[in-house]
Amino acid sequence: MQSVDLTNHFLIAMPAMADPFFSKTLTYICEHNEQGALGLVVNRPIDLTLKDLFDQLGISSDDEAAAGLQVMFGGPVQLDRGFVLHQPVGDWQSTMTVNQEVGLTTSLDILRAIASGNSPKQILVALGYSGWAPGQIEHELSQNAWLTVPASPTIIFELPSEERLTAAMHSLGIDFSSLSDEVGHS
């Protein structure tokens, strides 16, 4: 299969996805190149708020609104590590620039800024990430495991987590319930 750059795209899990980590998920691809891919599941909240995370890290929080945000399950890799997807990119200690609008930061300085009310305009905090080896996404696409669509920051940052998958499907003009569980090629 021809190499494709899916950076700043969504992966929409097809209904037949058997992997429990990815069934019914919307994953935002932060980086995709010849070394593989890294993404975050953006529609699977876990039973943890930012306040809980701040408490675990010994960070005091002044921002009540941010403290109440749900933390997401970002994927099955490094579940003990935090990832902050944010807009704008800003200037943090450890940030990967996804595009001109969105950054992914793994350093504590961004969490401290969020706790003190100096957060980037839009944030999504996740524990763990989703990773693929070189050529793995391309292979999974050829097996009809995923649909892809260019990502929208509005879907990530402005919609409730339970509406994100449906909104990404609608951006393709597809109703998730109309998709078949059967794999095949026409």
N, C-alpha and C positions, 0 to 999 in steps of 0.2 A: 504494500500500500504506500502511496506517495506520502511523504512527510508533510505535515500541516502544523502551523503554529496556532494553538488554541488558547494562548495567553489572552486574558480578558474575555473569555467565553464561559458560558455555563455548560456543564454536562448534566443532562436530565436523564435520570435512571429510567430505563424502559420497564414496563410492568413485569416482565419476566426476570428481572434482576433478582437472583437468588441470594447474593451476598447480603447478609443482614446489616452489615455496616453501610451499605449503599442503597438498599431497597427504599424506594420512594424519596430519593434525595435529589437536591439541587446543589451541585458543586461548582464553586467559582474557581477557575483555573488562574492562578497567580503567575505561574511561570511554566512554559512548555518549550523545550529546546532539544537538542540532540542528546543531552544527558538524562532526559526524562521529563517528568512533570510534577508540579506541586500545586495543590488546591485545598480549599476549605469547603466543607459542607456548610451551607448557610441556612438550612431550614430544619435543623434538628437541635432544639434547645435541650440542655441537660438540667438536672435538678440543682442548679447552682446560680446564684446571682453574682454580679460584680462585687457587692458588699461581702458576700461569703468569700470570694476570691481575695479581696483586699484583706479581710480578717486573717486568712490563711497565710498571707504574705507579710503580715504585720504593717500594712499600709493604712493610715487613718484616712477616712473619707469625709470631705466637706460637701460633696455634690450628691444630694439625695436622689436626684433623678437618675444620674449615671449608676449609682449604687444599686438601683432596682433593676437594671438591665439583666436579662437572661444571658448566660454564657452558652455558647453553642458547642456541640460535638463537631470538631473540625475534620475528624477522620481518625483512623485507627493507629496512626504512627505518632510516637512521642506524646502519649495522652497526658503526661505530666508537664507538658510545656505549653505556655500561652502564646497565642498569636492574635494580634490586633490588626484587623483590616480597617483602614481609615481613609477619609477624604477630608481635607487635602493631604498630600503626601507629607509635607512638613519636614522638620529636621530633627530626627531622632537618632539615638546611638546605633541602632541596628535595623535599618529599613531597606526592604527591597521595593523598588519602584515598579509597580505593575504597569502603569501608564501615567499620563500627565495628571490624572485626577486621583488615582488610588495608590496607596502604599500598604505594605504588610510589614509590621514591626514586631520584633520578638524581645526587645529590651524592656527592662523595668521602668525606664524613664517615662515611657508613654503611659503606663499604668499609674504612676505617681501623678502625672499631669492630669489624667482623667479624674483621679480621686480628689485633686485639689481644685477642680472646676476649670482647668486649662486644657480641656480635651480638644482634639480635632473636631471639626464641625459634625462629622458622621463617623460612627464607630460600630464595629462588630467584633466581639471578643470570643475566641474559640480556644478550647483545649484540644490539642492534637491536630494533625493535618492528614491529608490524603496524598499519597505519593505513588508515582508510576515509574517503572524502569524505562529505558529507551525503547521506543516502539510499542510499548504496552497499550497506551491509549489507542493508537492506530489499530492494533490488533482487536481490542475490545470494540471499537467502532465497526470494524468489519464483521464482527459477530453480533451486531445489532444490540449491544448492551446499553448504548447511550444515544441520545439525540444531542446535537450541539446547536447553540444559538449565541450570537454576540451578547455579552453581558450588559446589564443596565444597572448603574449605581442606584437608581430609584428602587429597583426590586430588592437589592441587598440592604439598603439603609433606611428606606422609608416604609416598607410594608412589614406587617407582622410576619413572623417566621412561617406560620401556617398558610400564608397566602403566596409565598414566594414561588413555590413549584408551579402552581396554577398560573401565576402571572407570566412566568417564563414560557410555559406551554402556549399561553394565549399569544405571546409575542411571535410564535411560530404559526399562529392561526389554528392550533390544535387543542382539542379538549382531551385531557388526560384519560377520561373514562372511555373515550372512543378508541384508544390504542389497544391492540391485540396482545395477548400474552404469547402468541405464537411467533417464532423466529422464522424468517424466510426472506427470499429475495424475489423480486418480480422480474 
